[in-house]
Amino acid sequence: MIVIGAGVLGLCAAAELAGRGHAVTVIDRGGPNASSAAAGMIAPALECLSDEARPDRAALLTRARDLWPGFAVRHGLPLHRDGVEWRGPDPDAAIARLRSFGFSARPVPGGLFSPDDWRVEVGPALLALARASGLTVVRGAAARLAATAGRWRVETADGRNWFPATVVLATGTATPLSGLPDRTAAAVAAIEPFRGQLTPVAGPSPPHTLRAPGLYVVPAPGGMVVGATMERGRRDLEPEPEVSRRQVEAGRALSGLAGTPGPPRVGIRGGTADGLPLAGPSGEAGLHLALAPLRNGWLLGPLVGAVVADAVEGRPPGADAAALDPLRYG
């Protein structure tokens, strides 16, 4: 089978399928993507400080996080379960809100600490997933897709072809591939882009993730990453030096740590109307989607992988499959 796209959703789906005994080829153009321009936060608790959070969403995000320990062990991914410190206005109300959703939280000076948000290191994690047993990554730009004789033809821009029975589309915010069925092409075209920029800083690291309204500082190999912006509707990838300067300044104030800023990274994340990804059957035989996790790609990766793999194998859908159903918008 073919997975098109080597971001976190594509690689998690490919690794899950390979772990179940399938031979999987991942086709990807290479280079940075939105998953590599991320901090690797697995953060169901802090997601629920937003005004839009509901108990059902909190439960789904928690179940997604709880898949991570087993997934990490199976695929050799270091998982850091060191929690998160949040600083901001009215910490007592924030603690009460988190506890109302079932998360642990305790007061610390100026904020709260929760052990319920974790993290992975994105570079090593992407590399480990791409090297999963039974999985092959092929460099190339998928250009066309066509249904033919009960199979799919996947063609790259340089003329190579594959004829799998199953295709998983994990192309991020790219424009719809030529030849996609109309309904699937419309779903892909409706994905909204959100531009994010973060800045790595070489030097000391905080002991755990630090967050404040509109800001995070996350430990990383050799230092930390500071971010991030979230700009709706933008697709341009050129970093903005002034944004990076402000991020580093705010990160130093939050962490109390100094360091040397590196080149900023920009990624374009895809989002849907309800903020959840499109994961599972497209409605076309043998064509599945793993798209649009917005800012929660790393949190939701193993869940998306399991939903897609269950659908590919014809298993009964799990508890969260309906919430991620690509056809839920009609």
DOTI-711329 format. One record per residue (C-alpha): x negated, z negated, y. Coordinates in nm, 3 decimals. Each point is the difference from the previous one (the first is absolute). Layout:
! residues N
<xx:X zz:Z yy:Y> $
...
END
This chain:
! residues 330
<xx:0.000 zz:0.000 yy:0.000> $
<xx:-0.100 zz:0.053 yy:0.361> $
<xx:0.001 zz:-0.245 yy:0.290> $
<xx:-0.045 zz:0.166 yy:0.338> $
<xx:-0.167 zz:-0.242 yy:0.242> $
<xx:-0.260 zz:-0.277 yy:-0.038> $
<xx:0.128 zz:-0.261 yy:0.239> $
<xx:0.096 zz:-0.341 yy:-0.130> $
<xx:0.344 zz:0.108 yy:-0.127> $
<xx:-0.133 zz:0.310 yy:-0.177> $
<xx:-0.290 zz:-0.187 yy:-0.159> $
<xx:0.215 zz:-0.299 yy:-0.102> $
<xx:0.252 zz:0.233 yy:-0.167> $
<xx:-0.281 zz:0.197 yy:-0.166> $
<xx:-0.177 zz:-0.313 yy:-0.122> $
<xx:0.326 zz:-0.146 yy:-0.135> $
<xx:0.078 zz:0.321 yy:-0.187> $
<xx:-0.356 zz:0.028 yy:-0.132> $
<xx:0.015 zz:-0.363 yy:-0.111> $
<xx:0.310 zz:0.086 yy:-0.204> $
<xx:-0.190 zz:0.272 yy:-0.182> $
<xx:0.075 zz:0.310 yy:0.206> $
<xx:-0.269 zz:0.248 yy:0.101> $
<xx:0.025 zz:0.025 yy:0.378> $
<xx:-0.164 zz:0.238 yy:0.245> $
<xx:0.004 zz:-0.098 yy:0.367> $
<xx:-0.038 zz:0.287 yy:0.247> $
<xx:-0.120 zz:-0.108 yy:0.342> $
<xx:-0.168 zz:0.175 yy:0.292> $
<xx:-0.245 zz:-0.290 yy:0.043> $
<xx:-0.108 zz:-0.184 yy:0.310> $
<xx:0.157 zz:-0.302 yy:0.171> $
<xx:0.371 zz:-0.066 yy:-0.029> $
<xx:0.244 zz:-0.261 yy:0.124> $
<xx:-0.080 zz:-0.228 yy:-0.294> $
<xx:-0.370 zz:-0.006 yy:0.085> $
<xx:0.082 zz:-0.067 yy:0.367> $
<xx:0.172 zz:-0.326 yy:-0.096> $
<xx:-0.091 zz:-0.365 yy:-0.034> $
<xx:0.126 zz:-0.042 yy:-0.359> $
<xx:0.244 zz:-0.279 yy:0.078> $
<xx:0.247 zz:-0.101 yy:-0.269> $
<xx:0.221 zz:-0.186 yy:0.239> $
<xx:0.361 zz:-0.071 yy:-0.098> $
<xx:0.014 zz:-0.326 yy:0.194> $
<xx:-0.112 zz:0.124 yy:0.339> $
<xx:0.220 zz:0.309 yy:-0.035> $
<xx:0.291 zz:-0.241 yy:-0.003> $
<xx:-0.076 zz:-0.139 yy:0.345> $
<xx:0.149 zz:0.319 yy:0.142> $
<xx:0.352 zz:-0.010 yy:0.137> $
<xx:0.118 zz:0.261 yy:-0.254> $
<xx:-0.095 zz:-0.204 yy:-0.307> $
<xx:0.276 zz:-0.087 yy:-0.245> $
<xx:-0.002 zz:-0.208 yy:-0.319> $
<xx:0.033 zz:0.307 yy:-0.223> $
<xx:-0.296 zz:0.170 yy:0.169> $
<xx:-0.207 zz:-0.318 yy:-0.024> $
<xx:0.077 zz:-0.022 yy:-0.372> $
<xx:-0.096 zz:0.365 yy:-0.058> $
<xx:-0.331 zz:-0.040 yy:0.186> $
<xx:-0.074 zz:-0.318 yy:-0.193> $
<xx:0.064 zz:0.172 yy:-0.333> $
<xx:-0.228 zz:0.282 yy:0.112> $
<xx:-0.277 zz:-0.247 yy:0.081> $
<xx:0.046 zz:-0.176 yy:-0.333> $
<xx:-0.090 zz:0.321 yy:-0.184> $
<xx:-0.345 zz:-0.007 yy:0.158> $
<xx:-0.184 zz:-0.253 yy:-0.221> $
<xx:0.070 zz:0.192 yy:-0.321> $
<xx:-0.056 zz:0.338 yy:0.166> $
<xx:-0.330 zz:-0.117 yy:0.147> $
<xx:-0.125 zz:-0.126 yy:-0.336> $
<xx:0.097 zz:0.323 yy:-0.179> $
<xx:-0.181 zz:0.218 yy:0.251> $
<xx:-0.294 zz:-0.218 yy:0.099> $
<xx:0.106 zz:-0.067 yy:0.359> $
<xx:-0.123 zz:-0.320 yy:0.168> $
<xx:0.306 zz:-0.180 yy:0.136> $
<xx:-0.052 zz:-0.258 yy:0.275> $
<xx:0.270 zz:-0.265 yy:-0.009> $
<xx:-0.130 zz:-0.188 yy:0.304> $
<xx:0.317 zz:-0.008 yy:0.209> $
<xx:0.071 zz:0.068 yy:0.365> $
<xx:-0.012 zz:-0.200 yy:0.320> $
<xx:0.251 zz:0.097 yy:0.270> $
<xx:-0.025 zz:-0.110 yy:0.360> $
<xx:0.279 zz:0.058 yy:0.247> $
<xx:0.295 zz:-0.146 yy:0.188> $
<xx:0.232 zz:-0.258 yy:-0.157> $
<xx:-0.188 zz:-0.057 yy:-0.326> $
<xx:0.262 zz:-0.250 yy:-0.118> $
<xx:0.266 zz:0.272 yy:0.008> $
<xx:-0.236 zz:0.240 yy:-0.177> $
<xx:-0.065 zz:-0.255 yy:-0.274> $
<xx:0.373 zz:-0.059 yy:-0.043> $
<xx:0.062 zz:0.375 yy:-0.020> $
<xx:-0.264 zz:0.053 yy:-0.268> $
<xx:0.126 zz:-0.294 yy:-0.203> $
<xx:0.355 zz:0.137 yy:0.023> $
<xx:-0.126 zz:0.310 yy:-0.185> $
<xx:-0.175 zz:-0.208 yy:-0.267> $
<xx:-0.355 zz:0.019 yy:0.135> $
<xx:-0.237 zz:-0.293 yy:0.034> $
<xx:-0.114 zz:-0.082 yy:0.353> $
<xx:-0.162 zz:-0.299 yy:0.168> $
<xx:-0.094 zz:-0.070 yy:0.359> $
<xx:-0.354 zz:0.050 yy:0.131> $
<xx:-0.118 zz:-0.027 yy:0.363> $
<xx:0.182 zz:0.265 yy:0.198> $
<xx:0.186 zz:0.149 yy:-0.293> $
<xx:0.045 zz:-0.010 yy:-0.376> $
<xx:-0.176 zz:0.073 yy:-0.327> $
<xx:0.162 zz:0.166 yy:-0.302> $
<xx:-0.170 zz:0.051 yy:-0.336> $
<xx:0.251 zz:0.272 yy:-0.089> $
<xx:-0.170 zz:0.300 yy:0.166> $
<xx:-0.301 zz:0.153 yy:-0.176> $
<xx:-0.231 zz:0.297 yy:0.051> $
<xx:-0.219 zz:0.260 yy:-0.168> $
<xx:-0.305 zz:0.185 yy:0.131> $
<xx:0.126 zz:0.352 yy:0.051> $
<xx:-0.319 zz:0.202 yy:-0.057> $
<xx:-0.093 zz:-0.161 yy:-0.335> $
<xx:0.365 zz:-0.002 yy:-0.107> $
<xx:0.053 zz:0.372 yy:0.065> $
<xx:-0.324 zz:0.078 yy:-0.183> $
<xx:0.095 zz:-0.214 yy:-0.300> $
<xx:0.345 zz:0.156 yy:-0.026> $
<xx:-0.145 zz:0.351 yy:0.018> $
<xx:-0.227 zz:-0.089 yy:-0.292> $
<xx:0.277 zz:-0.137 yy:-0.224> $
<xx:-0.029 zz:0.104 yy:-0.363> $
<xx:0.211 zz:0.308 yy:-0.077> $
<xx:0.008 zz:0.110 yy:0.364> $
<xx:-0.187 zz:0.296 yy:0.149> $
<xx:-0.026 zz:0.069 yy:0.373> $
<xx:-0.033 zz:0.365 yy:0.101> $
<xx:-0.093 zz:0.091 yy:0.356> $
<xx:0.224 zz:0.265 yy:0.146> $
<xx:0.285 zz:0.056 yy:0.242> $
<xx:0.330 zz:0.044 yy:-0.182> $
<xx:0.171 zz:0.294 yy:0.169> $
<xx:0.295 zz:0.112 yy:-0.211> $
<xx:0.236 zz:-0.136 yy:-0.259> $
<xx:0.245 zz:0.199 yy:-0.212> $
<xx:0.228 zz:-0.067 yy:-0.295> $
<xx:-0.071 zz:0.240 yy:-0.283> $
<xx:0.118 zz:0.005 yy:-0.363> $
<xx:0.080 zz:-0.371 yy:-0.016> $
<xx:-0.329 zz:-0.099 yy:0.159> $
<xx:-0.149 zz:-0.014 yy:0.348> $
<xx:-0.271 zz:0.223 yy:0.135> $
<xx:-0.232 zz:-0.179 yy:0.240> $
<xx:-0.231 zz:0.229 yy:0.196> $
<xx:-0.283 zz:-0.106 yy:0.228> $
<xx:-0.109 zz:0.187 yy:0.311> $
<xx:-0.303 zz:0.141 yy:-0.184> $
<xx:0.220 zz:0.157 yy:-0.270> $
<xx:-0.029 zz:-0.249 yy:-0.288> $
<xx:0.317 zz:-0.063 yy:-0.200> $
<xx:0.139 zz:-0.274 yy:-0.225> $
<xx:0.321 zz:0.012 yy:-0.206> $
<xx:0.112 zz:-0.359 yy:-0.063> $
<xx:0.339 zz:-0.116 yy:-0.119> $
<xx:-0.017 zz:-0.288 yy:0.249> $
<xx:-0.110 zz:-0.011 yy:0.364> $
<xx:-0.019 zz:-0.310 yy:0.220> $
<xx:-0.001 zz:0.085 yy:0.369> $
<xx:-0.205 zz:-0.255 yy:0.198> $
<xx:-0.096 zz:0.211 yy:0.301> $
<xx:0.048 zz:-0.259 yy:0.274> $
<xx:0.127 zz:0.146 yy:0.326> $
<xx:-0.114 zz:0.355 yy:-0.075> $
<xx:0.249 zz:0.279 yy:0.060> $
<xx:0.203 zz:0.099 yy:-0.307> $
<xx:-0.187 zz:0.211 yy:-0.251> $
<xx:0.101 zz:0.363 yy:-0.019> $
<xx:0.246 zz:0.048 yy:-0.285> $
<xx:0.145 zz:-0.351 yy:-0.005> $
<xx:0.370 zz:0.000 yy:-0.085> $
<xx:0.211 zz:-0.017 yy:0.315> $
<xx:0.128 zz:-0.354 yy:-0.054> $
<xx:-0.348 zz:-0.137 yy:-0.064> $
<xx:-0.149 zz:0.194 yy:0.289> $
<xx:0.264 zz:-0.148 yy:0.230> $
<xx:-0.080 zz:-0.353 yy:-0.118> $
<xx:-0.372 zz:0.056 yy:0.060> $
<xx:0.061 zz:0.155 yy:0.341> $
<xx:0.212 zz:-0.302 yy:0.102> $
<xx:-0.291 zz:-0.241 yy:-0.050> $
<xx:-0.101 zz:-0.130 yy:0.341> $
<xx:-0.370 zz:-0.033 yy:0.094> $
<xx:-0.145 zz:-0.323 yy:0.139> $
<xx:-0.355 zz:0.008 yy:0.132> $
<xx:-0.217 zz:-0.306 yy:-0.057> $
<xx:-0.352 zz:-0.076 yy:0.125> $
<xx:-0.226 zz:-0.283 yy:-0.111> $
<xx:-0.360 zz:-0.091 yy:0.071> $
<xx:-0.260 zz:-0.135 yy:-0.247> $
<xx:-0.236 zz:-0.265 yy:0.135> $
<xx:-0.331 zz:-0.074 yy:-0.173> $
<xx:-0.106 zz:-0.364 yy:-0.004> $
<xx:0.157 zz:-0.328 yy:-0.113> $
<xx:0.339 zz:-0.010 yy:-0.170> $
<xx:0.286 zz:-0.244 yy:0.040> $
<xx:0.082 zz:-0.205 yy:-0.313> $
<xx:0.337 zz:0.173 yy:-0.037> $
<xx:0.227 zz:0.243 yy:0.181> $
<xx:0.097 zz:-0.098 yy:0.354> $
<xx:0.310 zz:0.138 yy:0.166> $
<xx:0.174 zz:-0.026 yy:0.334> $
<xx:0.277 zz:0.207 yy:0.158> $
<xx:-0.127 zz:0.360 yy:0.003> $
<xx:-0.343 zz:-0.090 yy:-0.141> $
<xx:-0.183 zz:-0.068 yy:-0.325> $
<xx:-0.356 zz:-0.087 yy:-0.097> $
<xx:-0.073 zz:0.053 yy:-0.368> $
<xx:-0.323 zz:-0.082 yy:-0.187> $
<xx:-0.182 zz:0.308 yy:-0.126> $
<xx:-0.335 zz:0.072 yy:-0.167> $
<xx:-0.266 zz:-0.070 yy:0.263> $
<xx:0.240 zz:-0.128 yy:0.264> $
<xx:0.365 zz:0.048 yy:0.085> $
<xx:0.256 zz:0.258 yy:0.109> $
<xx:0.214 zz:-0.045 yy:0.310> $
<xx:0.326 zz:0.180 yy:0.056> $
<xx:0.231 zz:0.156 yy:0.035> $
<xx:0.214 zz:0.229 yy:0.204> $
<xx:0.327 zz:0.146 yy:-0.127> $
<xx:0.104 zz:0.299 yy:0.210> $
<xx:0.314 zz:0.177 yy:-0.105> $
<xx:0.002 zz:0.379 yy:-0.006> $
<xx:-0.374 zz:0.059 yy:0.046> $
<xx:-0.208 zz:0.208 yy:-0.243> $
<xx:-0.327 zz:0.040 yy:0.191> $
<xx:-0.307 zz:-0.150 yy:-0.168> $
<xx:-0.246 zz:-0.029 yy:0.288> $
<xx:-0.093 zz:-0.369 yy:0.053> $
<xx:0.060 zz:-0.147 yy:0.344> $
<xx:-0.303 zz:-0.200 yy:0.122> $
<xx:0.201 zz:-0.215 yy:0.239> $
<xx:0.237 zz:-0.104 yy:-0.280> $
<xx:-0.300 zz:-0.095 yy:-0.212> $
<xx:-0.152 zz:-0.200 yy:0.285> $
<xx:0.321 zz:-0.198 yy:0.046> $
<xx:0.030 zz:-0.058 yy:-0.375> $
<xx:-0.353 zz:-0.137 yy:-0.026> $
<xx:0.048 zz:-0.224 yy:0.302> $
<xx:0.326 zz:-0.140 yy:-0.136> $
<xx:-0.151 zz:-0.041 yy:-0.347> $
<xx:-0.291 zz:-0.199 yy:0.138> $
<xx:0.239 zz:-0.225 yy:0.192> $
<xx:0.215 zz:-0.060 yy:-0.310> $
<xx:-0.286 zz:-0.057 yy:-0.245> $
<xx:-0.265 zz:-0.153 yy:0.224> $
<xx:-0.245 zz:0.240 yy:-0.165> $
<xx:-0.223 zz:0.262 yy:0.156> $
<xx:-0.141 zz:0.311 yy:-0.164> $
<xx:-0.087 zz:0.364 yy:0.048> $
<xx:0.293 zz:0.243 yy:0.016> $
<xx:-0.020 zz:0.306 yy:-0.222> $
<xx:0.178 zz:0.333 yy:0.030> $
<xx:0.378 zz:-0.051 yy:0.019> $
<xx:0.219 zz:0.142 yy:-0.274> $
<xx:0.333 zz:0.173 yy:0.047> $
<xx:0.269 zz:0.061 yy:-0.262> $
<xx:0.346 zz:0.155 yy:0.011> $
<xx:0.251 zz:-0.197 yy:-0.203> $
<xx:0.338 zz:0.128 yy:-0.106> $
<xx:0.322 zz:-0.193 yy:0.045> $
<xx:0.364 zz:0.034 yy:-0.095> $
<xx:0.312 zz:-0.123 yy:0.179> $
<xx:0.005 zz:-0.328 yy:-0.196> $
<xx:-0.377 zz:-0.051 yy:-0.012> $
<xx:-0.024 zz:0.031 yy:-0.378> $
<xx:-0.177 zz:0.281 yy:-0.187> $
<xx:0.147 zz:0.292 yy:-0.188> $
<xx:-0.101 zz:-0.068 yy:-0.360> $
<xx:0.142 zz:0.147 yy:-0.318> $
<xx:0.185 zz:0.315 yy:-0.111> $
<xx:0.061 zz:0.265 yy:0.265> $
<xx:0.311 zz:0.135 yy:-0.171> $
<xx:-0.197 zz:0.300 yy:-0.129> $
<xx:-0.109 zz:-0.020 yy:-0.365> $
<xx:-0.360 zz:-0.112 yy:-0.029> $
<xx:-0.056 zz:-0.052 yy:0.373> $
<xx:-0.051 zz:-0.355 yy:0.128> $
<xx:-0.085 zz:-0.146 yy:0.340> $
<xx:-0.235 zz:-0.278 yy:0.114> $
<xx:0.018 zz:0.017 yy:0.379> $
<xx:0.047 zz:-0.185 yy:0.331> $
<xx:-0.084 zz:-0.370 yy:-0.045> $
<xx:-0.050 zz:-0.042 yy:0.376> $
<xx:-0.246 zz:-0.292 yy:0.048> $
<xx:0.048 zz:-0.145 yy:-0.350> $
<xx:-0.172 zz:0.256 yy:-0.219> $
<xx:-0.242 zz:-0.248 yy:-0.152> $
<xx:0.267 zz:-0.264 yy:-0.056> $
<xx:0.240 zz:0.247 yy:-0.162> $
<xx:-0.250 zz:0.213 yy:-0.195> $
<xx:0.039 zz:-0.158 yy:-0.346> $
<xx:0.379 zz:-0.017 yy:0.036> $
<xx:0.019 zz:0.368 yy:0.099> $
<xx:-0.231 zz:0.083 yy:-0.291> $
<xx:0.224 zz:-0.184 yy:-0.246> $
<xx:0.321 zz:0.156 yy:0.137> $
<xx:-0.148 zz:0.349 yy:-0.022> $
<xx:-0.149 zz:-0.054 yy:-0.346> $
<xx:0.327 zz:-0.140 yy:-0.138> $
<xx:0.186 zz:0.305 yy:0.132> $
<xx:-0.257 zz:0.243 yy:-0.142> $
<xx:0.034 zz:-0.164 yy:-0.341> $
<xx:0.380 zz:-0.011 yy:0.015> $
<xx:0.015 zz:-0.379 yy:-0.012> $
<xx:0.291 zz:-0.193 yy:0.151> $
<xx:-0.070 zz:-0.055 yy:0.370> $
<xx:-0.132 zz:-0.339 yy:0.101> $
<xx:0.165 zz:-0.243 yy:0.238> $
<xx:-0.148 zz:0.160 yy:0.313> $
<xx:0.031 zz:0.368 yy:-0.089> $
<xx:0.330 zz:0.044 yy:0.185> $
<xx:-0.145 zz:-0.134 yy:0.325> $
<xx:-0.280 zz:0.260 yy:-0.018> $
<xx:0.214 zz:0.288 yy:-0.132> $
<xx:-0.097 zz:0.324 yy:0.180> $
<xx:0.366 zz:0.107 yy:-0.015> $
<xx:0.138 zz:-0.311 yy:0.169> $
<xx:0.059 zz:0.187 yy:0.325> $
<xx:0.227 zz:0.253 yy:-0.169> $
END
